[in-house]
Amino acid sequence: MALRSAACLLLRAAADAGLKHHARGLRFTAALSHRSPPEGPMPNEDIDWTRLDSLEKYRSYTRYVRAAEEADRRDVWWKTYRKYREEEKNAAVETVNIGLPYQRPSRKTEVKERKKVLLENKKNPEMERDNRLRTFRIPLERVKTQWEQTNGPYHIKRLAEHYGIYKDLFPMAYFVPRVMLRVAYGEDSSAAVHYGNHLTPSQATQAPEVHFEAEENSLWTLLLTSPDEHLLDGEQEYLHWLVGNIPGNSVSSGEELCPYISPFPARGTGFHRYIYILFKQEHPVNFSSDLRPSPCFCLKERTFRTLDFYRKHQDIMTPAGLAFFQCQWDQSVSHTFHTLLNMREPVFKYDRPPVYHPPQRKYPQGQPLRYLDRYRDGAQNTFGIY
């Protein structure tokens, strides 16, 4: 009766307001407000909650796990949160690995090599003595080399996913960086590029030293781009450096397609990502369509998109190495805009609304002692000091 009365009131209100053509929708809405009965038996509906002490006890954790597994396999009409999440994962499109192929050695080979190393260590009297006296030390470079050969590429991939690099540069794709890319700025290589560390634009004014392990007859392409820096289009990037047809690991002997320019994150835009990507070539590539003038101080000519570049050469190029750092504005960015780019420096500011203060009361009953601090330097008069 209450539901019918509510529906009649809604229909009458709609007629009074001249919304008779919405009467059918209002009637449907009023009908939907009633809770429909469940499609089947509810969970634990057969349990008498007034006699919980009479329920059979599991008596062991094994029996509990067995009963839980049987209940999970039972066909029911409802879905758990885990099942909803599994359906979403199955419906999502899987990302494609576009990196270098990798064949992990067999487990038998790994165990054999490990046993060989253990036997050699046991036969080493100096290592046994240092271990007994607790003076044994492992060089950090040796640990880093072992990490780069085993879990390092997968850890770097997880970091790149965390910083959204694959999502912004290679939508619906990823790659595992099998080649370790070592990038360092400065004459003494004091400012190294790792995987998301912070550097200042003044530290990256000159082209860095780039090292990686490569065969003598191999060819490579090195790319430096920023997906956060474009001033007009959020889908575009600015190309900071591009070198192609690098023989071996000699970057200076490669073909410089776009000269290097230092990072120039706009003031007030926070941290920007600057990403180095190393591509492996199957044979020499004709980069005439990607060539920029030297020097290149026009932002329109430096507008770039990594995805389009990769699609153009995906049959002969494969991403193999990755390194990236973060950068925000400093005084050197103003010099880059004014001197090199010959343009006014964009500055982004957030206009914060003024803080609202209610009118001051002459006798603030029950207010804290700092109440008068809110009105000290304002235009309104303050009634005394505390």
KELO-234804 format. One record per residue (C-alpha): residue number from 1; residue in one letter; chain; x, y, z. Coordinates in steps of 0.2 Angstrom, whole numbers, plus 5000, padded with zeros to 4 digits. Last residue first. Example, Ala and Ser with C-alpha at 12.3 -4.5 7.8 and 13.67 -1.06 7.14 Angstrom:
// residues 2
nr  rest  kette  xx  yy  zz
2  s  A  5068  4995  5036
1  a  A  5062  4978  5039
//
This chain:
// residues 386
nr  rest  kette  xx  yy  zz
386  y  A  5227  5190  5118
385  i  A  5225  5205  5107
384  g  A  5211  5217  5105
383  f  A  5196  5216  5094
382  t  A  5203  5214  5077
381  n  A  5198  5226  5063
380  q  A  5195  5220  5046
379  a  A  5207  5222  5032
378  g  A  5217  5206  5037
377  d  A  5234  5205  5045
376  r  A  5228  5198  5062
375  y  A  5211  5190  5058
374  r  A  5215  5171  5059
373  d  A  5228  5174  5073
372  l  A  5213  5180  5084
371  y  A  5207  5162  5086
370  r  A  5224  5155  5092
369  l  A  5218  5155  5110
368  p  A  5204  5143  5106
367  q  A  5186  5148  5104
366  g  A  5173  5144  5118
365  q  A  5165  5162  5118
364  p  A  5173  5173  5105
363  y  A  5167  5190  5112
362  k  A  5170  5203  5098
361  r  A  5166  5190  5084
360  q  A  5175  5190  5068
359  p  A  5166  5187  5052
358  p  A  5169  5170  5045
357  h  A  5186  5167  5037
356  y  A  5187  5160  5020
355  v  A  5205  5156  5013
354  p  A  5207  5165  4997
353  p  A  5205  5154  4981
352  r  A  5221  5146  4975
351  d  A  5226  5152  4957
350  y  A  5238  5138  4952
349  k  A  5252  5143  4942
348  f  A  5260  5137  4925
347  v  A  5274  5146  4918
346  p  A  5278  5146  4900
345  e  A  5295  5153  4895
344  r  A  5294  5165  4881
343  m  A  5303  5159  4865
342  n  A  5320  5158  4857
341  l  A  5322  5139  4859
340  l  A  5341  5141  4863
339  t  A  5342  5157  4873
338  h  A  5326  5161  4881
337  f  A  5318  5143  4883
336  t  A  5335  5135  4887
335  h  A  5340  5149  4899
334  s  A  5324  5148  4908
333  v  A  5327  5129  4910
332  s  A  5344  5132  4918
331  q  A  5335  5140  4933
330  d  A  5327  5124  4939
329  w  A  5311  5115  4933
328  q  A  5309  5096  4937
327  c  A  5317  5080  4931
326  q  A  5314  5062  4933
325  f  A  5325  5048  4926
324  f  A  5324  5033  4914
323  a  A  5334  5018  4908
322  l  A  5329  5005  4895
321  g  A  5337  4992  4884
320  a  A  5332  4980  4870
319  p  A  5318  4987  4860
318  t  A  5317  4978  4843
317  m  A  5321  4985  4826
316  i  A  5320  4978  4808
315  d  A  5301  4974  4806
314  q  A  5296  4987  4819
313  h  A  5303  5001  4809
312  k  A  5288  5012  4805
311  r  A  5278  5005  4820
310  y  A  5292  5010  4832
309  f  A  5293  5028  4826
308  d  A  5274  5029  4827
307  l  A  5274  5022  4845
306  t  A  5288  5034  4850
305  r  A  5279  5049  4845
304  f  A  5288  5065  4841
303  t  A  5287  5084  4841
302  r  A  5305  5090  4839
301  e  A  5301  5099  4823
300  k  A  5287  5109  4831
299  l  A  5298  5112  4846
298  c  A  5311  5122  4835
297  f  A  5329  5122  4841
296  c  A  5337  5110  4830
295  p  A  5355  5112  4827
294  s  A  5356  5102  4816
293  p  A  5341  5099  4806
292  r  A  5331  5083  4810
291  l  A  5332  5066  4801
290  d  A  5317  5054  4804
289  s  A  5312  5052  4786
288  s  A  5330  5050  4780
287  f  A  5332  5036  4793
286  n  A  5338  5022  4781
285  v  A  5341  5007  4792
284  p  A  5357  4996  4793
283  h  A  5353  4978  4797
282  e  A  5344  4968  4811
281  q  A  5343  4983  4822
280  k  A  5343  4983  4841
279  f  A  5334  4997  4850
278  l  A  5339  5006  4865
277  i  A  5327  5017  4875
276  y  A  5331  5031  4886
275  i  A  5317  5039  4895
274  y  A  5315  5056  4902
273  r  A  5300  5058  4914
272  h  A  5294  5074  4920
271  f  A  5292  5080  4938
270  g  A  5281  5095  4943
269  t  A  5272  5106  4930
268  g  A  5274  5123  4939
267  r  A  5289  5129  4928
266  a  A  5290  5119  4911
265  p  A  5301  5104  4910
264  f  A  5316  5109  4899
263  p  A  5327  5094  4898
262  s  A  5344  5097  4888
261  i  A  5345  5096  4869
260  y  A  5354  5082  4860
259  p  A  5355  5083  4841
258  c  A  5342  5073  4831
257  l  A  5347  5060  4818
256  e  A  5365  5057  4824
255  e  A  5372  5043  4814
254  g  A  5383  5032  4825
253  s  A  5401  5033  4829
252  s  A  5399  5043  4845
251  v  A  5387  5029  4852
250  s  A  5401  5016  4850
249  n  A  5393  5000  4858
248  g  A  5394  4990  4842
247  p  A  5391  5001  4827
246  i  A  5377  5013  4830
245  n  A  5365  5014  4815
244  g  A  5354  5027  4823
243  v  A  5356  5041  4836
242  l  A  5341  5051  4842
241  w  A  5341  5064  4856
240  h  A  5328  5076  4865
239  l  A  5312  5071  4855
238  y  A  5297  5080  4863
237  e  A  5282  5069  4865
236  q  A  5264  5069  4858
235  e  A  5248  5063  4866
234  g  A  5247  5077  4879
233  d  A  5246  5090  4864
232  l  A  5251  5108  4866
231  l  A  5266  5110  4878
230  h  A  5274  5093  4876
229  e  A  5284  5088  4891
228  d  A  5276  5073  4899
227  p  A  5281  5059  4886
226  s  A  5299  5064  4886
225  t  A  5311  5056  4874
224  l  A  5329  5050  4872
223  l  A  5332  5036  4859
222  l  A  5347  5026  4855
221  t  A  5347  5014  4839
220  w  A  5359  4999  4838
219  l  A  5369  4989  4825
218  s  A  5378  4973  4829
217  n  A  5395  4968  4820
216  e  A  5406  4971  4836
215  e  A  5394  4963  4848
214  a  A  5386  4973  4862
213  e  A  5387  4977  4880
212  f  A  5381  4994  4885
211  h  A  5388  5011  4888
210  v  A  5381  5029  4886
209  e  A  5391  5045  4891
208  p  A  5379  5059  4892
207  a  A  5375  5074  4880
206  q  A  5377  5091  4889
205  t  A  5364  5101  4899
204  a  A  5359  5086  4910
203  q  A  5366  5091  4927
202  s  A  5358  5109  4925
201  p  A  5341  5100  4921
200  t  A  5341  5092  4938
199  l  A  5341  5073  4941
198  h  A  5329  5062  4951
197  n  A  5330  5044  4950
196  g  A  5317  5034  4940
195  y  A  5327  5019  4934
194  h  A  5345  5023  4934
193  v  A  5353  5038  4926
192  a  A  5370  5043  4933
191  a  A  5375  5060  4938
190  s  A  5394  5059  4944
189  s  A  5400  5053  4927
188  d  A  5416  5063  4930
187  e  A  5414  5074  4915
186  g  A  5395  5075  4919
185  y  A  5380  5064  4914
184  a  A  5380  5045  4915
183  v  A  5370  5032  4906
182  r  A  5372  5013  4908
181  l  A  5360  5003  4898
180  m  A  5359  4984  4903
179  v  A  5353  4974  4888
178  r  A  5339  4962  4891
177  p  A  5326  4975  4894
176  v  A  5309  4965  4895
175  f  A  5297  4972  4883
174  y  A  5279  4979  4884
173  a  A  5264  4981  4873
172  m  A  5246  4987  4874
171  p  A  5251  5005  4872
170  f  A  5269  5007  4869
169  l  A  5275  5024  4875
168  d  A  5262  5029  4887
167  k  A  5257  5012  4894
166  y  A  5275  5005  4893
165  i  A  5282  5020  4903
164  g  A  5268  5020  4916
163  y  A  5280  5023  4931
162  h  A  5275  5007  4940
161  e  A  5276  4998  4923
160  a  A  5294  5004  4921
159  l  A  5298  4998  4938
158  r  A  5291  4981  4935
157  k  A  5301  4980  4919
156  i  A  5317  4985  4928
155  h  A  5314  4971  4941
154  y  A  5311  4959  4927
153  p  A  5328  4964  4918
152  g  A  5337  4963  4935
151  n  A  5332  4945  4940
150  t  A  5346  4935  4933
149  q  A  5360  4942  4923
148  e  A  5359  4960  4929
147  w  A  5358  4953  4947
146  q  A  5373  4943  4945
145  t  A  5383  4958  4939
144  k  A  5376  4968  4953
143  v  A  5382  4955  4966
142  r  A  5399  4955  4958
141  e  A  5400  4974  4958
140  l  A  5396  4974  4976
139  p  A  5411  4963  4981
138  i  A  5407  4949  4993
137  r  A  5415  4949  5010
136  f  A  5420  4935  5021
135  t  A  5427  4940  5038
134  r  A  5415  4929  5049
133  l  A  5430  4919  5056
132  r  A  5423  4903  5049
131  n  A  5418  4911  5032
130  d  A  5435  4919  5030
129  r  A  5444  4902  5034
128  e  A  5433  4893  5021
127  m  A  5435  4906  5008
126  e  A  5454  4905  5010
125  p  A  5454  4885  5010
124  n  A  5445  4885  4993
123  k  A  5439  4867  4990
122  k  A  5422  4870  4998
121  n  A  5420  4885  4986
120  e  A  5424  4874  4971
119  l  A  5411  4861  4976
118  l  A  5398  4874  4978
117  v  A  5401  4882  4961
116  k  A  5400  4865  4953
115  k  A  5384  4861  4962
114  r  A  5376  4878  4956
113  e  A  5382  4874  4938
112  k  A  5373  4857  4938
111  v  A  5357  4864  4946
110  e  A  5356  4878  4933
109  t  A  5359  4865  4919
108  k  A  5345  4853  4926
107  r  A  5333  4868  4927
106  s  A  5335  4871  4909
105  p  A  5342  4888  4903
104  r  A  5330  4902  4900
103  q  A  5326  4906  4882
102  y  A  5324  4924  4878
101  p  A  5317  4933  4863
100  l  A  5320  4952  4862
99  g  A  5306  4963  4866
98  i  A  5289  4966  4858
97  n  A  5279  4956  4872
96  v  A  5261  4959  4869
95  t  A  5248  4965  4882
94  e  A  5233  4954  4885
93  v  A  5216  4962  4881
92  a  A  5205  4962  4897
91  a  A  5190  4950  4897
90  n  A  5200  4937  4906
89  k  A  5205  4950  4919
88  e  A  5188  4956  4922
87  e  A  5181  4939  4924
86  e  A  5194  4935  4937
85  r  A  5190  4951  4946
84  y  A  5171  4946  4947
83  k  A  5176  4929  4953
82  r  A  5187  4936  4966
81  y  A  5173  4947  4972
80  t  A  5162  4932  4974
79  k  A  5148  4927  4962
78  w  A  5130  4922  4967
77  w  A  5120  4908  4959
76  v  A  5130  4893  4966
75  d  A  5138  4878  4959
74  r  A  5149  4870  4973
73  r  A  5168  4870  4970
72  d  A  5170  4883  4983
71  a  A  5160  4874  4996
70  e  A  5170  4858  4993
69  e  A  5186  4868  4995
68  a  A  5180  4876  5011
67  a  A  5175  4859  5018
66  r  A  5193  4852  5014
65  v  A  5201  4867  5022
64  y  A  5191  4865  5038
63  r  A  5195  4847  5039
62  t  A  5213  4851  5037
61  y  A  5212  4864  5051
60  s  A  5206  4852  5063
59  r  A  5191  4849  5075
58  y  A  5179  4855  5061
57  k  A  5165  4857  5074
56  e  A  5147  4851  5071
55  l  A  5134  4864  5075
54  s  A  5125  4862  5092
53  d  A  5133  4878  5100
52  l  A  5126  4889  5086
51  r  A  5108  4885  5091
50  t  A  5099  4902  5088
49  w  A  5108  4904  5072
48  d  A  5100  4889  5064
47  i  A  5111  4886  5048
46  d  A  5102  4882  5032
45  e  A  5103  4899  5025
44  n  A  5122  4899  5027
43  p  A  5124  4908  5010
42  m  A  5107  4913  5002
41  p  A  5096  4901  4993
40  g  A  5091  4906  4975
39  e  A  5087  4921  4964
38  p  A  5086  4933  4979
37  p  A  5069  4942  4980
36  s  A  5068  4959  4972
35  r  A  5069  4975  4982
34  h  A  5056  4988  4978
33  s  A  5063  5004  4971
32  l  A  5061  4997  4954
31  a  A  5042  4999  4954
30  a  A  5044  5018  4958
29  t  A  5056  5020  4944
28  f  A  5044  5011  4932
27  r  A  5030  5023  4937
26  l  A  5041  5038  4935
25  g  A  5046  5032  4918
24  r  A  5027  5030  4913
23  a  A  5023  5047  4920
22  h  A  5037  5056  4910
21  h  A  5025  5061  4896
20  k  A  5014  5069  4909
19  l  A  5027  5082  4914
18  g  A  5017  5097  4916
17  a  A  5022  5100  4934
16  d  A  5005  5096  4940
15  a  A  5005  5080  4930
14  a  A  5022  5075  4937
13  a  A  5017  5078  4955
12  r  A  5001  5067  4953
11  l  A  5011  5053  4946
10  l  A  5024  5054  4960
9  l  A  5010  5054  4973
8  c  A  5002  5039  4965
7  a  A  5018  5030  4965
6  a  A  5021  5034  4984
5  s  A  5003  5028  4987
4  r  A  5006  5011  4978
3  l  A  5022  5008  4988
2  a  A  5014  5012  5004
1  m  A  5000  5000  5000
//
